[in-house]
Amino acid sequence: MILQLADKSLDLSQPRIMGVLNCTPDSFSDGGRYQEFDSALRHAAQMIEEGADIIDVGGESTRPGSPEVSIDEELQRVVPVIEALHREFDVPLSVDTSKAEVMLAAAAAGAGMINDVAALRKPGALDAAALVHRQSGVAVCLMHMQGTPRTMQESPAYQNVVNEVLQFLLQRANVAETAGIAASSLVLDPGFGFGKTVKHNLSLLHHLGVYADYTYPILVGLSRKAMIKKILASDSSERLIGSVTLALLAAQRGAHIVRVHDVKATADALTLLQALINNESDPV
């Protein structure tokens, strides 16, 4: 399976790593660390060297309870970084946004994917994503979220979380395709931690193969999520083992892309997994 991201492509025959670049002052695990332009570029370069296959640039925190930022502020945070990364590195770039204006500007700056936690439900987002897809082949990741970042963790509830999330994502994919976005350019994300309890997250992970049975690539973001703290009773700065373990479990269950903060450790784990898979297919 090949995912085309504007002028770049990503071979998904084995799990790929999306490195998180938060250009924000308030993201839950690394807020403020890469808000300055130079530090953001240095961190992106480090992640690429460590094995990131795609860099996801975000200018608005989506942690539980986080407020929205203005369009102008988000544009100022992400567009210069995307422009610089597009000039300096031959790696696909993603913009983590739900705003139509940011989608348009980021695509013009060199982003090859729109990673939208709201699944193109914000005003103008569907039209903007369809436009840049038609113009340059930008891919789109549709994520499930119950509620909004401000409210999503207040009282998440489902009758059947696996089926409800799946049906939502398939419905949004259908909407996107109807708007003119090719099915081969769509990626689905179950939205771990976005309006889900620990039990909901574990159910989604356990049954991730259900999502992988469809033709869309699956992106999973479990890195440094609160569920790790709740299960292991550890602070966000101590979630490395949990993050890498969950990324590995997701890859084993069919995830095509894992979105992570700790690229080197995740890359090492996936290399070991691939070695095992290769040995099983070609035993001595």
C-alpha positions as CSV (number, residue, x, y, z in Angstrom):
1,M,0.0,0.0,0.0
2,I,1.3,3.4,-1.1
3,L,0.0,6.6,0.4
4,Q,0.5,9.7,-1.7
5,L,1.0,13.0,0.1
6,A,1.1,15.7,-2.5
7,D,4.6,15.4,-4.1
8,K,5.8,12.7,-1.6
9,S,4.8,9.1,-1.1
10,L,4.9,6.7,1.9
11,D,5.2,3.0,1.5
12,L,2.9,1.4,4.1
13,S,4.0,-2.2,3.5
14,Q,5.4,-1.9,7.1
15,P,4.5,0.4,9.9
16,R,5.7,4.0,9.6
17,I,6.5,6.7,12.2
18,M,4.9,10.1,12.3
19,G,6.9,12.4,14.5
20,V,5.0,15.0,16.6
21,L,6.1,18.6,16.3
22,N,4.0,20.7,18.6
23,C,4.6,24.4,17.9
24,T,2.4,25.3,20.9
25,P,2.9,26.7,24.4
26,D,0.4,24.3,26.1
27,S,0.5,20.8,24.6
28,F,0.2,18.2,27.4
29,S,3.6,16.6,27.2
30,D,6.0,19.1,25.4
31,G,4.1,22.4,25.4
32,G,6.5,25.3,24.9
33,R,9.6,23.2,24.1
34,Y,9.4,23.7,20.3
35,Q,7.4,26.9,20.1
36,E,10.4,28.9,18.9
37,F,11.1,28.6,15.2
38,D,14.8,27.4,15.5
39,S,14.1,24.9,18.2
40,A,11.2,23.5,16.1
41,L,13.4,23.0,13.1
42,R,16.2,21.4,15.2
43,H,13.7,19.0,16.8
44,A,12.2,18.1,13.4
45,A,15.7,17.4,12.1
46,Q,16.5,15.2,15.1
47,M,13.3,13.2,14.6
48,I,14.0,12.7,10.9
49,E,17.5,11.5,11.7
50,E,16.1,9.1,14.3
51,G,13.7,7.5,11.8
52,A,10.6,9.6,11.4
53,D,8.9,8.9,8.1
54,I,6.6,12.0,8.3
55,I,6.5,15.1,10.5
56,D,3.2,16.3,11.9
57,V,3.2,20.0,12.6
58,G,0.6,21.4,15.0
59,G,-0.1,24.9,16.3
60,E,-3.1,24.3,18.6
61,S,-3.2,22.0,21.6
62,T,-5.9,19.3,21.7
63,R,-5.2,18.2,25.2
64,P,-8.4,17.7,27.4
65,G,-9.8,21.1,28.4
66,S,-7.7,23.1,25.9
67,P,-9.2,26.3,24.5
68,E,-9.1,27.2,20.8
69,V,-6.5,29.6,19.4
70,S,-7.2,32.2,16.8
71,I,-6.7,31.5,13.1
72,D,-4.0,34.1,12.9
73,E,-2.1,32.7,15.8
74,E,-2.2,29.1,14.5
75,L,-1.0,30.3,11.0
76,Q,1.9,32.2,12.6
77,R,2.9,29.1,14.5
78,V,2.8,26.4,11.7
79,V,3.2,28.0,8.3
80,P,6.8,29.3,8.6
81,V,7.9,25.9,10.1
82,I,6.3,23.9,7.3
83,E,7.8,26.2,4.7
84,A,11.3,25.7,6.2
85,L,10.9,22.0,6.6
86,H,9.7,21.7,3.0
87,R,12.7,23.5,1.7
88,E,15.3,21.7,3.8
89,F,14.1,18.1,4.1
90,D,12.8,15.4,1.7
91,V,10.2,14.0,4.0
92,P,6.4,14.2,3.9
93,L,4.8,16.9,6.1
94,S,1.5,16.9,7.8
95,V,-0.4,19.7,9.4
96,D,-2.4,19.0,12.5
97,T,-5.4,21.4,12.2
98,S,-9.2,21.6,12.0
99,K,-9.3,25.1,10.5
100,A,-10.0,25.6,6.8
101,E,-7.7,28.6,6.6
102,V,-4.8,26.8,8.1
103,M,-5.3,23.8,5.8
104,L,-5.1,26.0,2.7
105,A,-2.0,27.9,3.9
106,A,-0.2,24.8,5.1
107,A,-0.8,23.0,1.8
108,A,0.5,26.0,-0.1
109,A,3.6,26.0,2.2
110,G,4.4,22.3,1.5
111,A,2.2,20.1,3.7
112,G,1.2,16.9,2.0
113,M,-1.3,15.7,4.6
114,I,-4.1,17.3,6.6
115,N,-4.5,15.6,10.0
116,D,-7.8,16.7,11.4
117,V,-9.0,15.7,14.8
118,A,-12.5,16.9,13.9
119,A,-12.7,14.8,10.7
120,L,-13.5,17.8,8.4
121,R,-16.6,18.9,10.4
122,K,-15.5,22.4,11.2
123,P,-16.9,25.2,8.9
124,G,-15.2,25.2,5.5
125,A,-12.9,22.3,6.4
126,L,-14.3,19.8,3.9
127,D,-14.3,22.2,1.0
128,A,-10.7,23.3,1.9
129,A,-9.4,19.8,2.1
130,A,-11.1,18.8,-1.2
131,L,-9.7,21.8,-2.9
132,V,-6.0,21.2,-1.9
133,H,-6.5,17.5,-2.7
134,R,-7.6,18.3,-6.2
135,Q,-4.8,20.9,-6.6
136,S,-1.9,18.9,-5.4
137,G,-3.0,15.5,-4.1
138,V,-2.9,16.3,-0.4
139,A,-3.9,13.3,1.8
140,V,-6.3,13.6,4.7
141,C,-6.5,11.9,8.0
142,L,-9.9,11.7,9.6
143,M,-10.0,11.2,13.4
144,H,-12.8,10.3,15.7
145,M,-13.5,12.5,18.7
146,Q,-16.5,12.5,21.0
147,G,-17.2,16.1,22.0
148,T,-14.5,18.8,21.7
149,P,-11.1,19.1,23.3
150,R,-12.7,21.3,26.0
151,T,-15.3,18.7,26.9
152,M,-14.3,15.3,25.5
153,Q,-13.1,13.8,28.8
154,E,-16.0,14.9,31.0
155,S,-18.2,11.8,30.6
156,P,-17.4,9.8,27.5
157,A,-20.0,7.0,26.8
158,Y,-20.7,4.4,24.1
159,Q,-22.9,1.4,23.6
160,N,-20.2,-0.3,21.6
161,V,-17.1,1.9,21.2
162,V,-15.4,-0.2,18.5
163,N,-18.5,-0.3,16.2
164,E,-19.5,3.3,16.9
165,V,-16.1,4.7,16.2
166,L,-15.7,2.6,13.0
167,Q,-19.1,3.6,11.7
168,F,-18.3,7.3,12.3
169,L,-15.0,7.0,10.5
170,L,-16.5,5.2,7.5
171,Q,-19.3,7.8,7.3
172,R,-16.8,10.7,7.3
173,A,-14.7,8.9,4.7
174,N,-17.8,8.6,2.5
175,V,-18.5,12.3,3.0
176,A,-14.9,13.1,2.0
177,E,-15.1,10.9,-1.1
178,T,-18.3,12.5,-2.1
179,A,-16.6,15.9,-1.9
180,G,-13.9,14.7,-4.3
181,I,-11.2,13.3,-2.0
182,A,-9.9,10.0,-3.4
183,A,-10.4,7.0,-1.1
184,S,-6.7,6.1,-1.7
185,S,-5.8,9.5,-0.1
186,L,-7.7,9.0,3.1
187,V,-6.3,7.7,6.5
188,L,-8.5,6.8,9.5
189,D,-7.6,7.4,13.2
190,P,-9.7,5.9,16.0
191,G,-8.8,8.9,18.2
192,F,-7.3,7.2,21.3
193,G,-7.9,9.5,24.3
194,F,-10.3,11.8,22.5
195,G,-13.5,11.3,24.4
196,K,-12.6,7.8,25.6
197,T,-12.0,6.2,29.0
198,V,-9.1,3.8,29.6
199,K,-11.5,0.9,28.9
200,H,-12.6,2.4,25.7
201,N,-9.0,2.9,24.6
202,L,-8.1,-0.7,25.4
203,S,-11.1,-2.0,23.6
204,L,-10.2,0.0,20.5
205,L,-6.6,-1.3,20.7
206,H,-7.6,-4.9,21.2
207,H,-9.9,-4.8,18.2
208,L,-7.8,-2.6,16.0
209,G,-7.7,-5.4,13.4
210,V,-11.3,-4.6,12.6
211,Y,-10.3,-1.2,11.3
212,A,-7.3,-2.6,9.5
213,D,-9.6,-5.0,7.6
214,Y,-10.8,-2.0,5.5
215,T,-8.9,-0.5,2.6
216,Y,-8.0,2.7,4.4
217,P,-4.6,3.1,6.2
218,I,-4.9,3.3,10.0
219,L,-3.1,6.0,12.0
220,V,-2.8,5.5,15.7
221,G,-1.7,8.1,18.3
222,L,-1.1,6.6,21.7
223,S,2.1,8.3,22.6
224,R,2.3,9.8,26.1
225,K,-1.5,9.5,26.5
226,A,-3.2,9.8,29.9
227,M,-4.1,6.1,29.8
228,I,-0.5,5.3,30.3
229,K,-0.3,7.4,33.4
230,K,-3.6,5.8,34.7
231,I,-2.4,2.2,34.1
232,L,1.2,2.6,35.2
233,A,0.7,5.5,37.6
234,S,3.5,7.5,36.0
235,D,4.0,11.2,35.1
236,S,4.0,12.3,31.4
237,S,7.8,12.6,31.5
238,E,8.0,9.0,32.5
239,R,5.7,7.5,29.8
240,L,8.4,6.3,27.4
241,I,8.1,2.6,28.1
242,G,4.3,2.7,27.9
243,S,4.3,4.8,24.7
244,V,6.7,2.5,22.9
245,T,4.8,-0.6,24.1
246,L,1.5,0.7,22.9
247,A,3.0,1.7,19.5
248,L,4.3,-1.8,19.1
249,L,1.0,-3.4,20.1
250,A,-0.8,-1.1,17.6
251,A,1.6,-2.1,14.8
252,Q,1.1,-5.7,15.5
253,R,-2.7,-5.2,15.3
254,G,-2.5,-3.5,11.9
255,A,-1.7,0.1,12.4
256,H,0.0,1.5,9.3
257,I,1.3,4.8,10.9
258,V,2.1,5.4,14.6
259,R,2.1,9.0,15.7
260,V,4.8,9.4,18.4
261,H,6.9,11.8,20.4
262,D,9.8,9.4,21.1
263,V,11.0,8.5,17.6
264,K,14.2,6.7,18.2
265,A,12.8,4.3,20.8
266,T,9.8,3.6,18.7
267,A,11.9,3.1,15.6
268,D,14.1,0.5,17.4
269,A,11.0,-1.4,18.6
270,L,9.5,-1.5,15.1
271,T,12.8,-2.6,13.7
272,L,12.8,-5.6,16.1
273,L,9.2,-6.3,15.2
274,Q,10.0,-6.3,11.4
275,A,13.0,-8.6,12.0
276,L,10.7,-11.1,13.7
277,I,8.2,-10.8,10.9
278,N,10.9,-11.3,8.2
279,N,12.3,-14.3,10.0
280,E,8.9,-15.9,10.3
281,S,8.3,-15.5,6.5
282,D,11.8,-16.8,5.7
283,P,12.8,-19.3,8.5
284,V,16.3,-20.8,8.6
